[in-house]
Amino acid sequence: MHPIRLRRLTPAIAWVAILSSPLPTFSQTASKGPPSGSEPAVALRDGQHDFDFKIGTWATHIRKLQKPLSGSSTWIDFNGTVAVRKVWDGRAALEEIAADGPSGRFEGLTLFLYNASAHQWSLNFANSDEGTFSQPCIGSFHDGRGEFIDQETYQGRAILVRIIWSDITPTSHRFEQSFSDNEGKTWEPNFTAMLTRAPDSAVSLNFRTAEMTREDHDFDWQLGRWRLETSRLEHPLKEGGKWIPLTGTVDVERVWGGRANLAEIHLDGASSHLEFLSLRLYNPNAHQWSLNFASSGDATLSTPMVGEFKNGRGEFYDHEVVGDRSVFVRFVFDGLTSGETRDEQAFSSDGGKTWKVNWINKQARVPSH
């Protein structure tokens, strides 16, 4: 529930870096023991179930400090609903928030991603007014208390942001966000929430669907389950190269009252199994979508690809470094029908003059029963 929107910083791990690396073999993914003569590594606790306490529907009372880090003592109260569910076979959770107060309505979305290698969670928040993810908070739980921290810019100054979950019981818990402008010596709380479990059938989020525009529905064609036939270029920045076939499925559902949709992707090749999560967010100010990807290998959101649909074709772009080369990345959805479609990814290393396709998906809808 990260309500005070801060400037987004670029994530460290990019989706295209995942795509441009060779597919792992079984031997590459097998665990290895410590080098001879070294001390055995200390086992880290598995925290994948740390957020299980949040699954379900909650009534919430929110207090928001009007002007953080200004000496202000004026708080604004909100009351609303929070709904949380597991996604991605439990390696992630999705939180939807709707609350009302004297200053208006607040609608938020949080994607919780568990990095099994680091034994940490990342918390990725967006509000419906902007439709983009903020800088993720990273952390973990110890002795029933979750603490998550990141560094961001607030009103031109570098600050630390801290998120804490505490007082956790089966029927209630507490959330607190604080800022520090003195390297963590002192912290000022600016957003607190008390949550009490409510019956799922008794509470509705009631998102502002009446305010939705045509562009909010641009991904509606993809809702449901699809069979995937994928071809991936093994070395996308080299001439020639081997194309690697994969097959699998993608399941797409509408979330956040239609302002976002979630795609879970499973692919199998000759020597590997790949799993991806894609959360697409609509920005009502820019009238554009951002495509946010994560791989099960690191469970970290990549740099978002941003774009829009025109005349039945969706084009999305970003700029990244792949290997030691700076490239533009383009993702295109084309040939959209109710039963079959095609999308592709391409790189350009000459400023967009020419493009080299390196990933092709062909999708066929699985009939619902």
N, C-alpha and C positions, 0 to 999 in steps of 0.2 A: 504494500500500500504506500508507494513512494509519491506523495501528493504534490510536493513542491518541485516543479519541473526544473531540471538543471540542464546545462549544455551537454550534449552527447560528445564523448570522446571516441576515437576509433578503436575498436576491439583489436586485440593483439593477433588473433588467429583468423584468417580469411577463408571463406568457403572455397574460393578458387584454388587456394593452396592445397586443399583436400582433394579437389578434382584433378589437379595437375600432377599429383604424386602417384607413383605406381601402386596398383592394387596390392594389398597385403596378401601374403601367402600364409598358410597355416604355421609354418616354421617362424615367420616373422612375428606372429601374434602370440606364440607360446611364451610362457613365463620362463625367465632364466634365473638361476641362483646367483648369489653374490660372488665376486671374484675370489679366487683362492687366497686365504689369509686375511680377508676383510671381516669386519664385524657384521653379524646378521642385521638386516634392517629391522627397525622397530615396526611392528604391524600397526597400521592405522585402522581405527574403527570404521566399519561400513555405515555411512550415514544416509544411505538411500531412502530409508523410511523415516527420516527425521521430521518431515513435514506431513506425515500421515495424520497427525492430530488435526490438521486444518481441513481435511476432506469433509465436504458437506456444506450446509447452508448456515449462515450466521447473521444475527442481528447485531449491528454495531453502532456505538456512540463515539463520534470522532470529535477531537478538539484540535484546532489548527491555529498556530501563532500567526497573527496577521503580518507582522514584519520581523522576520528572523534577523538576528545579529544586529539589531538596531536599538536595543534597550527597551523594546516594546513589551508590554504586559497584557496586550489585548488579544483575547482568544476568541475564535469563532467556532460554534458548535454545529455539527451535522449529525443526522441520524439516517441510517440506511441499511443495506443488505450486502453481504459478501457471499459468493458461491465459489467453491473450490472443488476441482476434480482432478484425478490422476489422468495423465496422458503418456503416450510413448512407453507403454508397458511399465509404468511406475517410475521411469527415470526422469520424469518431469511432472509438473502440476500447473494448472491454469487457474488463475483467480480472476473473477469478474466482480467489480465493485460499482454500486450505485448508491449515492447518498444525497440528501437535500439539506440545505441550511439557508440562513438569511441572505447570503451572498450568491445563492444560486445552486445549481446542481453540479455534483462532482461524479464523473464516471471514469473508472480506471480499470486497467488490465495488467496483471502481473504474470510473467512466465518464469517459473522456477525450474532451473536445469541442474541436474546432479552430475558432477564430473567424477567418475569412479576412480580415475587415476590420481587426482589430487585430493579426493575425499572431501570435496567442498561443493557448496551450492552457489550458483549465481542467480541473483534476483533482477529481473529485467522488467521495468515498469513503463507504461504509456498511459496518457490520459486522452480522452476522446476529443478534446479541443485541438490537439496537435497531431495525434496519430503516429508518433514516432517513439522509439524506445530511448529511454535515458541511459546514462552510463550504468553498467551493472554493479551492484554491491556483491562482494564475494565474502564467504565465511562459512561457518559450521556451528554445530551445537556441541555444548559440553555441559554435563550435569543438568540437563533439562533447560538450558538457556541458549538461545541462538544469537550470535553476534556477527554482523556483516558490515564491512567498511569499504568505502572507495574514496578517491580524491576527485573533486570536480571544481568547476568555476562558478561562483555565485556573485552576481553583481560586480564582475571584473576581478574578483579575488579568488585565489586558490584556497579551498577549504577541504576539510575532511567531513564525510557523511557517515553516520553510524546508524544501523538498524538493529533493534533488539526485540526478540520475542521472549516473553517471560510469563510467570504465573500460569503455566499451562496445566489445565485439567481436562477431563473428557468433555466438559460443557462450557469452558470459557478459556480465554487467554488474552494477553495484553501485547500491544504493538507500540513501539516508540521509535521515532526518527529524531536524531539530534545533529547539529552542526558544530564544528569546531574550527575557529580561525586562528588557533595558536598551537598547531601541530598536535592536537589531542590532549593538551594539558587540562583544558576544561571543555565541557560539552553543554550546549543549550538545546533542550528539547523544543521542537517546533511542531510536532504532529504526533498525537497519541490516539489510540483507539482501544476500547474495551469491546470484546466480542463475546456474545453469548449464543450457544447453539440453538438453532430453531428448526422445526420440522421442515423438510424439503418442500412439502406440499403447502405449507402455510405462508410462504414468502415468495414474492415475485420481484425480479430485478427491475422490470419496467423501464427498459432503455428508451432513449428518445428516438424511436424509429420514425416518428412523424417528420423529423427533420432530415431524414436521409435523402440523398440525391440519387440521380441515375447512376453516378459513378460508384456509389456504395455497392451496387449489384454487379459490378464488372466481372467478378469471379463466380457468379451464381451458376454459370454453365458447367463448372467443374465439381459442384457438390455431389457427393456420393463416392462410390468405389469404382476404380479403373484398373484394368490390366496394363502393365507397362512392358514395352520392348525397348530397351535402351542400348545405344552404341556409344562407347566412350573412347576417345583418342588417347592412347597411352602417354604420348609425349606431345602435348598440344602446341608447343613453341618450336618444334623441330619439323623439318621437311619430311614429308611422307609419314611414316609411323603406322603402328598397328592399332586397329580398331578392336575393342574388347566388348563382346556382347554380354548383356545382363537382362534378366527378366524379373518381374515382381509386381507389386501392387502399390497404389496410392489411394488413401482414404482422405476425403476432404469434407469438412463440416464448417458451418457458419457459427461464429462466436461473437460475443460483445454486441448483441443485437443486430448483427449484420455488418458492423464496421470493421470486422476482421474475419479471417477464415484460417483454419488450421489444417495442414496437410501432413499426414504421416506416411513415409515412403520406405518400403522394404525392397531391396534388390539382391539377387543372387547371381554370381558369376561362377566360372569354373573353379575358382579357388578362394572365393571370398563371399561374405555376406555383409551388405552395407545397409545402414539405417539412417535416415535423415528426417528432420522435423522442419517444416516451413510454416512460419506464422506471417501472414500478409496483413498489413495494417493500412487503413485508409486515412489520409491526411486531408481533412475537409478544407483547410486553408489553401493548400497547394493544389487540391484536386488531383492528387497522385497517390499511388500505392508504394509501400516499401515491402520488399521481400526479404525476410530475415531467416537465415538457414542455420541449423546446427547439425553436427554429425555425432553419432553415438560414440565415436572415438574420443572426443574431447568435450562434448556437451557445452560448447561455447558459441554464442551467436556470432556470426560472421558480420563483416561490413555489409550494411543493407544495400540492395539494388533498388533503385527508385525509378518509377516511370508511370505510364498510363496506357489505357486502351483507346484506340481510334479506329473507326471503321472495321471493328471486329478483329483487330490485331493489337496485341499488347507488347510494348517494348520497354525494357528495364535495363539500366546502366549503373555501373560503378567503376572506380579506378583503383587498381591494386598493384602490388609488386608480387610477381610470380617468379620464384627463383631469384635471379638478380636483374630481372627486367621489369620495367614499368609498363603495364598494359591497361587498356580499357576492356571492360567485360560487358557483354550484351547478352540478355536473355529475351527470347521472343516466343510468345504464344501466338500460333497462327492456325488457320484452317479449322476454326472452332465449329463443331457441330454438337448435337445432343448425344451422338454415339461414338464419334472418333475425333481425335485431335492430334496435333503435333507441336512440340516445342523444342527449342534448341539453344545452346549456349555457344558463344564465339568470343575469341580474343582478338584484339587489335594492338599491335606494337608500333603503329605508325600514326597515332593520333586519330584513328577512326577512318582513315582513307580506305583501308582494306581490312577484311575480317576473315578469320579462319575458324570454322566451326569445329568444336571439339567434343560436343556432347549432344546427342539427339534422343528425344523421347517420343515414342509413338504410343498413344493411349486409346484403349477401347473400353467403353463403359461396361461394367458388370451389371446385368439387370437385377433390380431389387425384387424381392419376393414378398 
